[in-house]
Amino acid sequence: MSGRWDGAGAARLVIRPAEEGDYPAVRDFYYALTDEMADAPYRPGWERDVYPAQAFLKSSIRQRELHLGYLDGALAACMVANQAYNEGYRSVAWGVEAADRELLVIHALGVRRAFAGHGLAKEMARYALQMARSQGMKTVRLDVLGGNLPAERAYAAVGFRPVDTLKMYYDDTGWTDYQVFEYLL
Protein backbone atom coordinates (compact mmCIF):
# COMPACT_ATOMS: atom_id res chain seq x y z
CA MET A 1 0.00 0.00 0.00
CA SER A 2 1.47 3.33 -0.93
CA GLY A 3 0.40 6.90 -1.11
CA ARG A 4 -1.87 8.54 1.43
CA TRP A 5 -4.61 7.03 3.48
CA ASP A 6 -7.22 9.10 5.26
CA GLY A 7 -8.39 6.99 8.18
CA ALA A 8 -12.08 6.63 8.77
CA GLY A 9 -11.80 6.24 12.56
CA ALA A 10 -9.71 9.32 13.27
CA ALA A 11 -11.39 11.90 11.07
CA ARG A 12 -8.35 14.02 10.25
CA LEU A 13 -5.57 11.41 10.43
CA VAL A 14 -3.56 11.12 7.22
CA ILE A 15 -1.09 8.22 7.04
CA ARG A 16 1.68 7.87 4.50
CA PRO A 17 5.00 6.07 4.10
CA ALA A 18 7.97 8.11 5.25
CA GLU A 19 10.40 9.46 2.66
CA GLU A 20 14.16 10.07 2.98
CA GLY A 21 13.65 13.75 3.77
CA ASP A 22 11.37 12.86 6.70
CA TYR A 23 14.23 11.42 8.78
CA PRO A 24 14.87 14.53 10.95
CA ALA A 25 11.17 14.78 11.81
CA VAL A 26 11.02 11.03 12.56
CA ARG A 27 14.12 11.22 14.78
CA ASP A 28 12.68 14.22 16.63
CA PHE A 29 9.30 12.47 16.96
CA TYR A 30 10.81 9.42 18.67
CA TYR A 31 13.11 11.54 20.86
CA ALA A 32 10.15 13.61 22.06
CA LEU A 33 7.97 10.53 22.52
CA THR A 34 10.66 8.76 24.56
CA ASP A 35 11.08 11.84 26.75
CA GLU A 36 7.31 12.16 27.22
CA MET A 37 7.00 8.53 28.28
CA ALA A 38 9.81 8.69 30.85
CA ASP A 39 7.33 9.46 33.64
CA ALA A 40 4.28 7.70 32.21
CA PRO A 41 2.72 4.91 34.29
CA TYR A 42 2.72 2.55 31.29
CA ARG A 43 6.00 2.83 29.42
CA PRO A 44 7.06 0.73 26.44
CA GLY A 45 10.63 0.60 27.78
CA TRP A 46 12.10 2.61 24.90
CA GLU A 47 15.40 4.42 25.29
CA ARG A 48 16.86 7.17 23.09
CA ASP A 49 19.13 5.79 20.37
CA VAL A 50 18.71 2.23 21.69
CA TYR A 51 15.11 1.61 20.63
CA PRO A 52 14.13 2.73 18.23
CA ALA A 53 17.75 2.97 17.09
CA GLN A 54 18.59 5.61 14.50
CA ALA A 55 19.95 2.97 12.08
CA PHE A 56 16.64 1.07 12.39
CA LEU A 57 14.66 4.23 11.62
CA LYS A 58 16.83 5.16 8.63
CA SER A 59 16.66 1.63 7.23
CA SER A 60 12.89 1.50 7.76
CA ILE A 61 12.50 4.76 5.86
CA ARG A 62 14.70 3.53 2.98
CA GLN A 63 12.68 0.32 2.74
CA ARG A 64 9.36 2.23 2.93
CA GLU A 65 8.41 0.39 6.12
CA LEU A 66 8.06 3.45 8.37
CA HIS A 67 4.67 5.15 8.26
CA LEU A 68 3.74 8.60 9.48
CA GLY A 69 0.38 9.68 10.87
CA TYR A 70 -0.48 13.37 10.60
CA LEU A 71 -3.32 14.96 12.50
CA ASP A 72 -4.22 18.44 11.29
CA GLY A 73 -0.79 18.70 9.65
CA ALA A 74 1.20 17.74 12.77
CA LEU A 75 3.21 14.50 13.02
CA ALA A 76 1.18 12.70 15.68
CA ALA A 77 2.03 9.00 15.20
CA CYS A 78 4.66 6.74 13.66
CA MET A 79 5.14 3.01 13.23
CA VAL A 80 7.21 0.48 11.35
CA ALA A 81 5.52 -2.47 9.64
CA ASN A 82 7.65 -5.22 8.10
CA GLN A 83 8.34 -8.95 8.24
CA ALA A 84 11.09 -8.89 10.87
CA TYR A 85 10.43 -10.30 14.33
CA ASN A 86 12.11 -11.33 17.54
CA GLU A 87 13.50 -14.86 17.66
CA GLY A 88 11.05 -15.57 20.50
CA TYR A 89 8.18 -15.49 18.00
CA ARG A 90 9.33 -18.90 16.74
CA SER A 91 8.22 -20.56 20.02
CA VAL A 92 4.65 -19.16 19.91
CA ALA A 93 1.66 -21.32 18.94
CA TRP A 94 0.22 -18.77 16.51
CA GLY A 95 -3.32 -19.07 15.18
CA VAL A 96 -2.09 -19.68 11.64
CA GLU A 97 1.07 -21.03 10.07
CA ALA A 98 2.63 -18.28 8.00
CA ALA A 99 5.89 -17.99 6.13
CA ASP A 100 7.74 -14.72 6.68
CA ARG A 101 6.45 -13.38 3.37
CA GLU A 102 2.87 -14.04 4.58
CA LEU A 103 2.99 -11.98 7.76
CA LEU A 104 3.39 -8.39 8.80
CA VAL A 105 4.80 -7.27 12.15
CA ILE A 106 4.12 -3.88 13.74
CA HIS A 107 7.03 -2.21 15.53
CA ALA A 108 7.58 1.08 17.36
CA LEU A 109 4.00 2.30 17.07
CA GLY A 110 3.86 5.50 19.06
CA VAL A 111 1.54 8.46 19.48
CA ARG A 112 2.69 11.78 20.91
CA ARG A 113 1.13 12.63 24.28
CA ALA A 114 -0.56 15.76 22.91
CA PHE A 115 -2.60 13.53 20.57
CA ALA A 116 -3.45 10.75 23.02
CA GLY A 117 -7.09 9.79 23.39
CA HIS A 118 -8.04 10.35 19.75
CA GLY A 119 -7.79 6.70 18.68
CA LEU A 120 -4.64 7.26 16.63
CA ALA A 121 -2.88 4.06 17.72
CA LYS A 122 -5.96 2.10 16.69
CA GLU A 123 -6.10 3.90 13.35
CA MET A 124 -2.41 3.21 12.70
CA ALA A 125 -3.02 -0.48 13.49
CA ARG A 126 -6.01 -0.53 11.10
CA TYR A 127 -3.79 0.98 8.43
CA ALA A 128 -1.30 -1.87 8.97
CA LEU A 129 -4.13 -4.41 8.67
CA GLN A 130 -5.28 -2.85 5.39
CA MET A 131 -1.71 -2.80 4.12
CA ALA A 132 -1.33 -6.51 4.99
CA ARG A 133 -4.62 -7.38 3.29
CA SER A 134 -3.62 -5.55 0.13
CA GLN A 135 -0.38 -7.56 0.04
CA GLY A 136 -2.14 -10.91 0.53
CA MET A 137 -0.73 -11.55 4.01
CA LYS A 138 -2.26 -14.15 6.35
CA THR A 139 -1.63 -12.44 9.67
CA VAL A 140 -0.38 -9.34 11.47
CA ARG A 141 1.62 -9.81 14.68
CA LEU A 142 3.19 -7.62 17.34
CA ASP A 143 4.46 -7.63 20.89
CA VAL A 144 3.83 -5.30 23.82
CA LEU A 145 6.01 -4.92 26.91
CA GLY A 146 4.25 -6.70 29.76
CA GLY A 147 2.01 -4.37 31.73
CA ASN A 148 1.60 -1.72 29.00
CA LEU A 149 -2.16 -1.74 29.42
CA PRO A 150 -3.02 1.17 27.09
CA ALA A 151 -1.22 -0.55 24.19
CA GLU A 152 -2.81 -3.91 25.01
CA ARG A 153 -6.28 -2.30 25.10
CA ALA A 154 -5.76 -0.41 21.84
CA TYR A 155 -4.72 -3.53 19.94
CA ALA A 156 -7.53 -5.61 21.45
CA ALA A 157 -10.05 -2.91 20.44
CA VAL A 158 -8.93 -3.27 16.81
CA GLY A 159 -9.36 -7.06 16.95
CA PHE A 160 -5.89 -8.35 17.80
CA ARG A 161 -6.01 -11.27 20.18
CA PRO A 162 -3.40 -12.00 22.84
CA VAL A 163 -1.68 -15.28 22.03
CA ASP A 164 1.01 -15.75 24.65
CA THR A 165 3.32 -14.08 27.14
CA LEU A 166 6.98 -14.83 26.69
CA LYS A 167 10.33 -13.61 27.84
CA MET A 168 12.21 -11.98 24.97
CA TYR A 169 15.41 -9.99 24.73
CA TYR A 170 15.58 -6.49 23.29
CA ASP A 171 18.50 -4.08 23.66
CA ASP A 172 16.41 -1.47 25.47
CA THR A 173 14.72 -3.78 27.99
CA GLY A 174 16.96 -6.83 28.32
CA TRP A 175 15.13 -10.10 29.05
CA THR A 176 11.56 -9.05 29.78
CA ASP A 177 8.03 -10.43 29.55
CA TYR A 178 6.13 -9.44 26.43
CA GLN A 179 2.54 -10.09 25.47
CA VAL A 180 2.33 -11.19 21.82
CA PHE A 181 -0.77 -10.43 19.76
CA GLU A 182 -2.08 -11.66 16.42
CA TYR A 183 -4.75 -10.60 13.94
CA LEU A 184 -5.77 -13.26 11.44
CA LEU A 185 -6.64 -11.88 8.02
C-alpha positions as CSV (number, residue, x, y, z in Angstrom):
1,M,0.0,0.0,0.0
2,S,1.5,3.3,-0.9
3,G,0.4,6.9,-1.1
4,R,-1.9,8.5,1.4
5,W,-4.6,7.0,3.5
6,D,-7.2,9.1,5.3
7,G,-8.4,7.0,8.2
8,A,-12.1,6.6,8.8
9,G,-11.8,6.2,12.6
10,A,-9.7,9.3,13.3
11,A,-11.4,11.9,11.1
12,R,-8.4,14.0,10.2
13,L,-5.6,11.4,10.4
14,V,-3.6,11.1,7.2
15,I,-1.1,8.2,7.0
16,R,1.7,7.9,4.5
17,P,5.0,6.1,4.1
18,A,8.0,8.1,5.3
19,E,10.4,9.5,2.7
20,E,14.2,10.1,3.0
21,G,13.6,13.8,3.8
22,D,11.4,12.9,6.7
23,Y,14.2,11.4,8.8
24,P,14.9,14.5,10.9
25,A,11.2,14.8,11.8
26,V,11.0,11.0,12.6
27,R,14.1,11.2,14.8
28,D,12.7,14.2,16.6
29,F,9.3,12.5,17.0
30,Y,10.8,9.4,18.7
31,Y,13.1,11.5,20.9
32,A,10.1,13.6,22.1
33,L,8.0,10.5,22.5
34,T,10.7,8.8,24.6
35,D,11.1,11.8,26.7
36,E,7.3,12.2,27.2
37,M,7.0,8.5,28.3
38,A,9.8,8.7,30.9
39,D,7.3,9.5,33.6
40,A,4.3,7.7,32.2
41,P,2.7,4.9,34.3
42,Y,2.7,2.5,31.3
43,R,6.0,2.8,29.4
44,P,7.1,0.7,26.4
45,G,10.6,0.6,27.8
46,W,12.1,2.6,24.9
47,E,15.4,4.4,25.3
48,R,16.9,7.2,23.1
49,D,19.1,5.8,20.4
50,V,18.7,2.2,21.7
51,Y,15.1,1.6,20.6
52,P,14.1,2.7,18.2
53,A,17.7,3.0,17.1
54,Q,18.6,5.6,14.5
55,A,20.0,3.0,12.1
56,F,16.6,1.1,12.4
57,L,14.7,4.2,11.6
58,K,16.8,5.2,8.6
59,S,16.7,1.6,7.2
60,S,12.9,1.5,7.8
61,I,12.5,4.8,5.9
62,R,14.7,3.5,3.0
63,Q,12.7,0.3,2.7
64,R,9.4,2.2,2.9
65,E,8.4,0.4,6.1
66,L,8.1,3.4,8.4
67,H,4.7,5.2,8.3
68,L,3.7,8.6,9.5
69,G,0.4,9.7,10.9
70,Y,-0.5,13.4,10.6
71,L,-3.3,15.0,12.5
72,D,-4.2,18.4,11.3
73,G,-0.8,18.7,9.7
74,A,1.2,17.7,12.8
75,L,3.2,14.5,13.0
76,A,1.2,12.7,15.7
77,A,2.0,9.0,15.2
78,C,4.7,6.7,13.7
79,M,5.1,3.0,13.2
80,V,7.2,0.5,11.4
81,A,5.5,-2.5,9.6
82,N,7.6,-5.2,8.1
83,Q,8.3,-8.9,8.2
84,A,11.1,-8.9,10.9
85,Y,10.4,-10.3,14.3
86,N,12.1,-11.3,17.5
87,E,13.5,-14.9,17.7
88,G,11.1,-15.6,20.5
89,Y,8.2,-15.5,18.0
90,R,9.3,-18.9,16.7
91,S,8.2,-20.6,20.0
92,V,4.7,-19.2,19.9
93,A,1.7,-21.3,18.9
94,W,0.2,-18.8,16.5
95,G,-3.3,-19.1,15.2
96,V,-2.1,-19.7,11.6
97,E,1.1,-21.0,10.1
98,A,2.6,-18.3,8.0
99,A,5.9,-18.0,6.1
100,D,7.7,-14.7,6.7
101,R,6.4,-13.4,3.4
102,E,2.9,-14.0,4.6
103,L,3.0,-12.0,7.8
104,L,3.4,-8.4,8.8
105,V,4.8,-7.3,12.2
106,I,4.1,-3.9,13.7
107,H,7.0,-2.2,15.5
108,A,7.6,1.1,17.4
109,L,4.0,2.3,17.1
110,G,3.9,5.5,19.1
111,V,1.5,8.5,19.5
112,R,2.7,11.8,20.9
113,R,1.1,12.6,24.3
114,A,-0.6,15.8,22.9
115,F,-2.6,13.5,20.6
116,A,-3.5,10.7,23.0
117,G,-7.1,9.8,23.4
118,H,-8.0,10.3,19.8
119,G,-7.8,6.7,18.7
120,L,-4.6,7.3,16.6
121,A,-2.9,4.1,17.7
122,K,-6.0,2.1,16.7
123,E,-6.1,3.9,13.3
124,M,-2.4,3.2,12.7
125,A,-3.0,-0.5,13.5
126,R,-6.0,-0.5,11.1
127,Y,-3.8,1.0,8.4
128,A,-1.3,-1.9,9.0
129,L,-4.1,-4.4,8.7
130,Q,-5.3,-2.8,5.4
131,M,-1.7,-2.8,4.1
132,A,-1.3,-6.5,5.0
133,R,-4.6,-7.4,3.3
134,S,-3.6,-5.5,0.1
135,Q,-0.4,-7.6,0.0
136,G,-2.1,-10.9,0.5
137,M,-0.7,-11.5,4.0
138,K,-2.3,-14.2,6.4
139,T,-1.6,-12.4,9.7
140,V,-0.4,-9.3,11.5
141,R,1.6,-9.8,14.7
142,L,3.2,-7.6,17.3
143,D,4.5,-7.6,20.9
144,V,3.8,-5.3,23.8
145,L,6.0,-4.9,26.9
146,G,4.2,-6.7,29.8
147,G,2.0,-4.4,31.7
148,N,1.6,-1.7,29.0
149,L,-2.2,-1.7,29.4
150,P,-3.0,1.2,27.1
151,A,-1.2,-0.5,24.2
152,E,-2.8,-3.9,25.0
153,R,-6.3,-2.3,25.1
154,A,-5.8,-0.4,21.8
155,Y,-4.7,-3.5,19.9
156,A,-7.5,-5.6,21.4
157,A,-10.0,-2.9,20.4
158,V,-8.9,-3.3,16.8
159,G,-9.4,-7.1,17.0
160,F,-5.9,-8.3,17.8
161,R,-6.0,-11.3,20.2
162,P,-3.4,-12.0,22.8
163,V,-1.7,-15.3,22.0
164,D,1.0,-15.8,24.7
165,T,3.3,-14.1,27.1
166,L,7.0,-14.8,26.7
167,K,10.3,-13.6,27.8
168,M,12.2,-12.0,25.0
169,Y,15.4,-10.0,24.7
170,Y,15.6,-6.5,23.3
171,D,18.5,-4.1,23.7
172,D,16.4,-1.5,25.5
173,T,14.7,-3.8,28.0
174,G,17.0,-6.8,28.3
175,W,15.1,-10.1,29.1
176,T,11.6,-9.0,29.8
177,D,8.0,-10.4,29.6
178,Y,6.1,-9.4,26.4
179,Q,2.5,-10.1,25.5
180,V,2.3,-11.2,21.8
181,F,-0.8,-10.4,19.8
182,E,-2.1,-11.7,16.4
183,Y,-4.7,-10.6,13.9
184,L,-5.8,-13.3,11.4
185,L,-6.6,-11.9,8.0
